[in-house]
């Protein structure tokens, strides 16, 4: 029997497509940043699938925030490391 509900990954791709006009209106550099941010959301698609009752945009934003926080933490660690 087939799925009656699209997977979160399919839903995410659909949302990204809906944001296509927004992306095209951005400057080229910002378009590249947009793509990287959407890749951050894809990193947590499996976890977002579990939260099916939550608004998909909430899990997309949370996924992006998690990835950005990891980058901030890495930068902090690099700046706290003693120089050789």
Backbone as XML, in Angstrom:
<?xml version="1.0"?>
<chain id="A" units="angstrom">
  <residue number="1" name="UNK">
    <atom name="N" x="0.856" y="-1.175" z="0.000"/>
    <atom name="CA" x="0.000" y="0.000" z="0.000"/>
    <atom name="C" x="0.904" y="1.241" z="0.000"/>
  </residue>
  <residue number="2" name="UNK">
    <atom name="N" x="0.547" y="2.251" z="-0.766"/>
    <atom name="CA" x="1.346" y="3.468" z="-0.892"/>
    <atom name="C" x="1.163" y="4.412" z="0.285"/>
  </residue>
  <residue number="3" name="UNK">
    <atom name="N" x="2.054" y="5.345" z="0.386"/>
    <atom name="CA" x="1.959" y="6.358" z="1.444"/>
    <atom name="C" x="0.857" y="7.344" z="1.110"/>
  </residue>
  <residue number="4" name="UNK">
    <atom name="N" x="0.109" y="7.736" z="2.121"/>
    <atom name="CA" x="-0.925" y="8.745" z="1.921"/>
    <atom name="C" x="-0.430" y="10.132" z="2.301"/>
  </residue>
  <residue number="5" name="UNK">
    <atom name="N" x="0.653" y="10.170" z="3.054"/>
    <atom name="CA" x="1.236" y="11.437" z="3.491"/>
    <atom name="C" x="2.630" y="11.542" z="2.872"/>
  </residue>
  <residue number="6" name="UNK">
    <atom name="N" x="2.935" y="12.667" z="2.224"/>
    <atom name="CA" x="4.277" y="12.784" z="1.634"/>
    <atom name="C" x="5.343" y="12.790" z="2.730"/>
  </residue>
  <residue number="7" name="UNK">
    <atom name="N" x="6.525" y="12.281" z="2.409"/>
    <atom name="CA" x="7.615" y="12.283" z="3.381"/>
    <atom name="C" x="8.022" y="13.722" z="3.673"/>
  </residue>
  <residue number="8" name="UNK">
    <atom name="N" x="8.701" y="13.908" z="4.792"/>
    <atom name="CA" x="9.145" y="15.252" z="5.136"/>
    <atom name="C" x="10.120" y="15.780" z="4.099"/>
  </residue>
  <residue number="9" name="UNK">
    <atom name="N" x="10.959" y="14.903" z="3.579"/>
    <atom name="CA" x="11.921" y="15.341" z="2.562"/>
    <atom name="C" x="11.188" y="15.879" z="1.328"/>
  </residue>
  <residue number="10" name="UNK">
    <atom name="N" x="10.124" y="15.211" z="0.940"/>
    <atom name="CA" x="9.330" y="15.686" z="-0.196"/>
    <atom name="C" x="8.670" y="17.021" z="0.141"/>
  </residue>
  <residue number="11" name="UNK">
    <atom name="N" x="8.162" y="17.129" z="1.357"/>
    <atom name="CA" x="7.534" y="18.376" z="1.802"/>
    <atom name="C" x="8.557" y="19.507" z="1.832"/>
  </residue>
  <residue number="12" name="UNK">
    <atom name="N" x="9.743" y="19.223" z="2.339"/>
    <atom name="CA" x="10.809" y="20.227" z="2.390"/>
    <atom name="C" x="11.172" y="20.693" z="0.981"/>
  </residue>
  <residue number="13" name="UNK">
    <atom name="N" x="11.329" y="19.756" z="0.058"/>
    <atom name="CA" x="11.637" y="20.130" z="-1.325"/>
    <atom name="C" x="10.528" y="20.986" z="-1.921"/>
  </residue>
  <residue number="14" name="UNK">
    <atom name="N" x="9.287" y="20.674" z="-1.576"/>
    <atom name="CA" x="8.154" y="21.461" z="-2.055"/>
    <atom name="C" x="8.201" y="22.883" z="-1.503"/>
  </residue>
  <residue number="15" name="UNK">
    <atom name="N" x="8.516" y="23.015" z="-0.218"/>
    <atom name="CA" x="8.612" y="24.338" z="0.407"/>
    <atom name="C" x="9.745" y="25.138" z="-0.233"/>
  </residue>
  <residue number="16" name="UNK">
    <atom name="N" x="10.870" y="24.483" z="-0.479"/>
    <atom name="CA" x="12.005" y="25.166" z="-1.106"/>
    <atom name="C" x="11.618" y="25.637" z="-2.509"/>
  </residue>
  <residue number="17" name="UNK">
    <atom name="N" x="10.881" y="24.819" z="-3.233"/>
    <atom name="CA" x="10.418" y="25.224" z="-4.567"/>
    <atom name="C" x="9.474" y="26.422" z="-4.473"/>
  </residue>
  <residue number="18" name="UNK">
    <atom name="N" x="8.608" y="26.422" z="-3.466"/>
    <atom name="CA" x="7.688" y="27.547" z="-3.276"/>
    <atom name="C" x="8.441" y="28.843" z="-2.973"/>
  </residue>
  <residue number="19" name="UNK">
    <atom name="N" x="9.621" y="28.714" z="-2.383"/>
    <atom name="CA" x="10.443" y="29.872" z="-2.067"/>
    <atom name="C" x="11.331" y="30.289" z="-3.245"/>
  </residue>
  <residue number="20" name="UNK">
    <atom name="N" x="11.122" y="29.659" z="-4.391"/>
    <atom name="CA" x="11.944" y="29.921" z="-5.570"/>
    <atom name="C" x="11.946" y="31.376" z="-6.008"/>
  </residue>
  <residue number="21" name="UNK">
    <atom name="N" x="10.785" y="32.026" z="-6.012"/>
    <atom name="CA" x="10.724" y="33.443" z="-6.403"/>
    <atom name="C" x="11.519" y="34.305" z="-5.431"/>
  </residue>
  <residue number="22" name="UNK">
    <atom name="N" x="11.398" y="33.981" z="-4.144"/>
    <atom name="CA" x="12.161" y="34.702" z="-3.123"/>
    <atom name="C" x="13.654" y="34.543" z="-3.385"/>
  </residue>
  <residue number="23" name="UNK">
    <atom name="N" x="14.078" y="33.309" z="-3.627"/>
    <atom name="CA" x="15.495" y="33.039" z="-3.870"/>
    <atom name="C" x="15.985" y="33.807" z="-5.095"/>
  </residue>
  <residue number="24" name="UNK">
    <atom name="N" x="15.216" y="33.785" z="-6.182"/>
    <atom name="CA" x="15.634" y="34.471" z="-7.403"/>
    <atom name="C" x="15.727" y="35.985" z="-7.211"/>
  </residue>
  <residue number="25" name="UNK">
    <atom name="N" x="14.979" y="36.530" z="-6.259"/>
    <atom name="CA" x="15.012" y="37.969" z="-5.997"/>
    <atom name="C" x="16.234" y="38.373" z="-5.172"/>
  </residue>
  <residue number="26" name="UNK">
    <atom name="N" x="16.916" y="37.405" z="-4.588"/>
    <atom name="CA" x="18.106" y="37.683" z="-3.784"/>
    <atom name="C" x="19.310" y="37.955" z="-4.680"/>
  </residue>
  <residue number="27" name="UNK">
    <atom name="N" x="20.292" y="38.632" z="-4.128"/>
    <atom name="CA" x="21.575" y="38.794" z="-4.814"/>
    <atom name="C" x="22.218" y="37.418" z="-4.959"/>
  </residue>
  <residue number="28" name="UNK">
    <atom name="N" x="23.096" y="37.290" z="-5.936"/>
    <atom name="CA" x="23.705" y="35.975" z="-6.214"/>
    <atom name="C" x="24.365" y="35.380" z="-4.973"/>
  </residue>
  <residue number="29" name="UNK">
    <atom name="N" x="25.133" y="36.180" z="-4.239"/>
    <atom name="CA" x="25.797" y="35.669" z="-3.021"/>
    <atom name="C" x="24.762" y="35.190" z="-2.017"/>
  </residue>
  <residue number="30" name="UNK">
    <atom name="N" x="23.680" y="35.940" z="-1.875"/>
    <atom name="CA" x="22.629" y="35.559" z="-0.934"/>
    <atom name="C" x="21.897" y="34.297" z="-1.401"/>
  </residue>
  <residue number="31" name="UNK">
    <atom name="N" x="21.814" y="34.101" z="-2.707"/>
    <atom name="CA" x="21.216" y="32.869" z="-3.227"/>
    <atom name="C" x="22.046" y="31.660" z="-2.808"/>
  </residue>
  <residue number="32" name="UNK">
    <atom name="N" x="23.363" y="31.819" z="-2.837"/>
    <atom name="CA" x="24.244" y="30.728" z="-2.412"/>
    <atom name="C" x="24.080" y="30.456" z="-0.918"/>
  </residue>
  <residue number="33" name="UNK">
    <atom name="N" x="23.924" y="31.513" z="-0.138"/>
    <atom name="CA" x="23.688" y="31.351" z="1.303"/>
    <atom name="C" x="22.342" y="30.665" z="1.529"/>
  </residue>
  <residue number="34" name="UNK">
    <atom name="N" x="21.333" y="31.072" z="0.780"/>
    <atom name="CA" x="20.009" y="30.439" z="0.866"/>
    <atom name="C" x="20.135" y="28.933" z="0.642"/>
  </residue>
  <residue number="35" name="UNK">
    <atom name="N" x="20.872" y="28.539" z="-0.396"/>
    <atom name="CA" x="21.050" y="27.111" z="-0.681"/>
    <atom name="C" x="21.741" y="26.392" z="0.474"/>
  </residue>
  <residue number="36" name="UNK">
    <atom name="N" x="22.751" y="27.021" z="1.060"/>
    <atom name="CA" x="23.442" y="26.395" z="2.198"/>
    <atom name="C" x="22.504" y="26.249" z="3.394"/>
  </residue>
  <residue number="37" name="UNK">
    <atom name="N" x="21.652" y="27.249" z="3.603"/>
    <atom name="CA" x="20.705" y="27.185" z="4.719"/>
    <atom name="C" x="19.695" y="26.060" z="4.495"/>
  </residue>
  <residue number="38" name="UNK">
    <atom name="N" x="19.224" y="25.912" z="3.278"/>
    <atom name="CA" x="18.282" y="24.830" z="2.988"/>
    <atom name="C" x="18.956" y="23.470" z="3.152"/>
  </residue>
  <residue number="39" name="UNK">
    <atom name="N" x="20.257" y="23.404" z="2.850"/>
    <atom name="CA" x="20.998" y="22.170" z="3.094"/>
    <atom name="C" x="21.049" y="21.857" z="4.590"/>
  </residue>
  <residue number="40" name="UNK">
    <atom name="N" x="21.124" y="22.908" z="5.412"/>
    <atom name="CA" x="21.094" y="22.710" z="6.860"/>
    <atom name="C" x="19.771" y="22.074" z="7.280"/>
  </residue>
  <residue number="41" name="UNK">
    <atom name="N" x="18.686" y="22.531" z="6.687"/>
    <atom name="CA" x="17.374" y="21.959" z="7.012"/>
    <atom name="C" x="17.318" y="20.494" z="6.588"/>
  </residue>
  <residue number="42" name="UNK">
    <atom name="N" x="17.934" y="20.178" z="5.463"/>
    <atom name="CA" x="17.941" y="18.784" z="4.981"/>
    <atom name="C" x="18.703" y="17.865" z="5.934"/>
  </residue>
  <residue number="43" name="UNK">
    <atom name="N" x="19.701" y="18.420" z="6.624"/>
    <atom name="CA" x="20.509" y="17.619" z="7.557"/>
    <atom name="C" x="19.653" y="16.967" z="8.642"/>
  </residue>
  <residue number="44" name="UNK">
    <atom name="N" x="18.519" y="17.566" z="8.960"/>
    <atom name="CA" x="17.697" y="17.082" z="10.063"/>
    <atom name="C" x="16.319" y="16.614" z="9.599"/>
  </residue>
  <residue number="45" name="UNK">
    <atom name="N" x="16.220" y="16.245" z="8.333"/>
    <atom name="CA" x="14.935" y="15.814" z="7.787"/>
    <atom name="C" x="14.409" y="14.569" z="8.508"/>
  </residue>
  <residue number="46" name="UNK">
    <atom name="N" x="15.295" y="13.674" z="8.891"/>
    <atom name="CA" x="14.851" y="12.456" z="9.586"/>
    <atom name="C" x="14.211" y="12.795" z="10.924"/>
  </residue>
  <residue number="47" name="UNK">
    <atom name="N" x="14.816" y="13.707" z="11.663"/>
    <atom name="CA" x="14.242" y="14.115" z="12.950"/>
    <atom name="C" x="12.925" y="14.846" z="12.735"/>
  </residue>
  <residue number="48" name="UNK">
    <atom name="N" x="12.848" y="15.631" z="11.681"/>
    <atom name="CA" x="11.619" y="16.371" z="11.388"/>
    <atom name="C" x="10.473" y="15.436" z="11.036"/>
  </residue>
  <residue number="49" name="UNK">
    <atom name="N" x="10.787" y="14.293" z="10.465"/>
    <atom name="CA" x="9.761" y="13.306" z="10.126"/>
    <atom name="C" x="9.040" y="12.838" z="11.380"/>
  </residue>
  <residue number="50" name="UNK">
    <atom name="N" x="9.777" y="12.717" z="12.472"/>
    <atom name="CA" x="9.201" y="12.244" z="13.731"/>
    <atom name="C" x="8.226" y="13.271" z="14.298"/>
  </residue>
  <residue number="51" name="UNK">
    <atom name="N" x="8.450" y="14.532" z="14.011"/>
    <atom name="CA" x="7.613" y="15.612" z="14.538"/>
    <atom name="C" x="6.535" y="15.992" z="13.519"/>
  </residue>
  <residue number="52" name="UNK">
    <atom name="N" x="5.841" y="15.008" z="12.994"/>
    <atom name="CA" x="4.876" y="15.226" z="11.919"/>
    <atom name="C" x="3.742" y="16.183" z="12.296"/>
  </residue>
  <residue number="53" name="UNK">
    <atom name="N" x="3.384" y="16.244" z="13.577"/>
    <atom name="CA" x="2.266" y="17.089" z="13.993"/>
    <atom name="C" x="2.651" y="18.564" z="14.101"/>
  </residue>
  <residue number="54" name="UNK">
    <atom name="N" x="3.949" y="18.845" z="14.064"/>
    <atom name="CA" x="4.444" y="20.212" z="14.188"/>
    <atom name="C" x="4.452" y="20.863" z="12.809"/>
  </residue>
  <residue number="55" name="UNK">
    <atom name="N" x="4.252" y="22.176" z="12.773"/>
    <atom name="CA" x="4.329" y="22.913" z="11.510"/>
    <atom name="C" x="5.697" y="22.652" z="10.879"/>
  </residue>
  <residue number="56" name="UNK">
    <atom name="N" x="5.745" y="22.241" z="9.624"/>
    <atom name="CA" x="7.031" y="21.930" z="8.989"/>
    <atom name="C" x="8.031" y="23.086" z="9.036"/>
  </residue>
  <residue number="57" name="UNK">
    <atom name="N" x="7.560" y="24.312" z="8.938"/>
    <atom name="CA" x="8.483" y="25.441" z="8.987"/>
    <atom name="C" x="9.164" y="25.536" z="10.349"/>
  </residue>
  <residue number="58" name="UNK">
    <atom name="N" x="8.478" y="25.124" z="11.406"/>
    <atom name="CA" x="9.103" y="25.136" z="12.735"/>
    <atom name="C" x="10.303" y="24.205" z="12.773"/>
  </residue>
  <residue number="59" name="UNK">
    <atom name="N" x="10.154" y="23.003" z="12.235"/>
    <atom name="CA" x="11.270" y="22.060" z="12.264"/>
    <atom name="C" x="12.369" y="22.488" z="11.292"/>
  </residue>
  <residue number="60" name="UNK">
    <atom name="N" x="11.994" y="23.143" z="10.191"/>
    <atom name="CA" x="13.009" y="23.648" z="9.260"/>
    <atom name="C" x="13.860" y="24.709" z="9.956"/>
  </residue>
  <residue number="61" name="UNK">
    <atom name="N" x="13.200" y="25.654" z="10.613"/>
    <atom name="CA" x="13.923" y="26.723" z="11.304"/>
    <atom name="C" x="14.772" y="26.150" z="12.437"/>
  </residue>
  <residue number="62" name="UNK">
    <atom name="N" x="14.241" y="25.218" z="13.193"/>
    <atom name="CA" x="15.015" y="24.602" z="14.271"/>
    <atom name="C" x="16.235" y="23.872" z="13.721"/>
  </residue>
  <residue number="63" name="UNK">
    <atom name="N" x="16.084" y="23.178" z="12.618"/>
    <atom name="CA" x="17.204" y="22.473" z="12.001"/>
    <atom name="C" x="18.305" y="23.444" z="11.601"/>
  </residue>
  <residue number="64" name="UNK">
    <atom name="N" x="17.904" y="24.563" z="11.007"/>
    <atom name="CA" x="18.876" y="25.581" z="10.609"/>
    <atom name="C" x="19.576" y="26.151" z="11.833"/>
  </residue>
  <residue number="65" name="UNK">
    <atom name="N" x="18.812" y="26.435" z="12.885"/>
    <atom name="CA" x="19.406" y="26.986" z="14.107"/>
    <atom name="C" x="20.392" y="26.010" z="14.744"/>
  </residue>
  <residue number="66" name="UNK">
    <atom name="N" x="20.071" y="24.727" z="14.723"/>
    <atom name="CA" x="20.979" y="23.715" z="15.277"/>
    <atom name="C" x="22.296" y="23.723" z="14.518"/>
  </residue>
  <residue number="67" name="UNK">
    <atom name="N" x="22.219" y="23.729" z="13.187"/>
    <atom name="CA" x="23.442" y="23.729" z="12.380"/>
    <atom name="C" x="24.247" y="25.012" z="12.585"/>
  </residue>
  <residue number="68" name="UNK">
    <atom name="N" x="23.568" y="26.139" z="12.679"/>
    <atom name="CA" x="24.284" y="27.398" z="12.905"/>
    <atom name="C" x="24.930" y="27.417" z="14.287"/>
  </residue>
  <residue number="69" name="UNK">
    <atom name="N" x="24.248" y="26.880" z="15.275"/>
    <atom name="CA" x="24.826" y="26.837" z="16.617"/>
    <atom name="C" x="26.054" y="25.940" z="16.645"/>
  </residue>
  <residue number="70" name="UNK">
    <atom name="N" x="26.022" y="24.847" z="15.916"/>
    <atom name="CA" x="27.196" y="23.981" z="15.837"/>
    <atom name="C" x="28.374" y="24.736" z="15.224"/>
  </residue>
  <residue number="71" name="UNK">
    <atom name="N" x="28.095" y="25.550" z="14.202"/>
    <atom name="CA" x="29.158" y="26.335" z="13.583"/>
    <atom name="C" x="29.710" y="27.374" z="14.564"/>
  </residue>
  <residue number="72" name="UNK">
    <atom name="N" x="28.832" y="28.002" z="15.320"/>
    <atom name="CA" x="29.262" y="28.980" z="16.335"/>
    <atom name="C" x="30.131" y="28.293" z="17.381"/>
  </residue>
  <residue number="73" name="UNK">
    <atom name="N" x="29.686" y="27.126" z="17.842"/>
    <atom name="CA" x="30.455" y="26.382" z="18.842"/>
    <atom name="C" x="31.843" y="26.029" z="18.309"/>
  </residue>
  <residue number="74" name="UNK">
    <atom name="N" x="31.908" y="25.599" z="17.037"/>
    <atom name="CA" x="33.204" y="25.260" z="16.433"/>
    <atom name="C" x="34.107" y="26.488" z="16.371"/>
  </residue>
  <residue number="75" name="UNK">
    <atom name="N" x="33.552" y="27.634" z="16.016"/>
    <atom name="CA" x="34.343" y="28.866" z="15.964"/>
    <atom name="C" x="34.855" y="29.254" z="17.343"/>
  </residue>
  <residue number="76" name="UNK">
    <atom name="N" x="34.009" y="29.085" z="18.357"/>
    <atom name="CA" x="34.425" y="29.388" z="19.730"/>
    <atom name="C" x="35.567" y="28.480" z="20.166"/>
  </residue>
  <residue number="77" name="UNK">
    <atom name="N" x="35.437" y="27.202" z="19.855"/>
    <atom name="CA" x="36.485" y="26.252" z="20.214"/>
    <atom name="C" x="37.797" y="26.612" z="19.522"/>
  </residue>
  <residue number="78" name="UNK">
    <atom name="N" x="37.710" y="27.001" z="18.251"/>
    <atom name="CA" x="38.911" y="27.362" z="17.506"/>
    <atom name="C" x="39.565" y="28.611" z="18.103"/>
  </residue>
  <residue number="79" name="UNK">
    <atom name="N" x="38.769" y="29.559" z="18.538"/>
    <atom name="CA" x="39.337" y="30.799" z="19.093"/>
    <atom name="C" x="39.862" y="30.591" z="20.514"/>
  </residue>
  <residue number="80" name="UNK">
    <atom name="N" x="39.347" y="29.589" z="21.216"/>
    <atom name="CA" x="39.802" y="29.300" z="22.578"/>
    <atom name="C" x="41.036" y="28.408" z="22.586"/>
  </residue>
  <residue number="81" name="UNK">
    <atom name="N" x="41.329" y="27.764" z="21.482"/>
    <atom name="CA" x="42.467" y="26.863" z="21.433"/>
    <atom name="C" x="43.767" y="27.660" z="21.495"/>
  </residue>
  <residue number="82" name="UNK">
    <atom name="N" x="44.727" y="27.162" z="22.273"/>
    <atom name="CA" x="46.014" y="27.875" z="22.372"/>
    <atom name="C" x="46.759" y="27.817" z="21.047"/>
  </residue>
  <residue number="83" name="UNK">
    <atom name="N" x="47.433" y="28.895" z="20.737"/>
    <atom name="CA" x="48.228" y="28.961" z="19.497"/>
    <atom name="C" x="49.488" y="28.161" z="19.677"/>
  </residue>
  <residue number="84" name="UNK">
    <atom name="N" x="49.940" y="27.460" z="18.626"/>
    <atom name="CA" x="51.184" y="26.665" z="18.755"/>
    <atom name="C" x="52.417" y="27.519" z="18.777"/>
  </residue>
</chain>
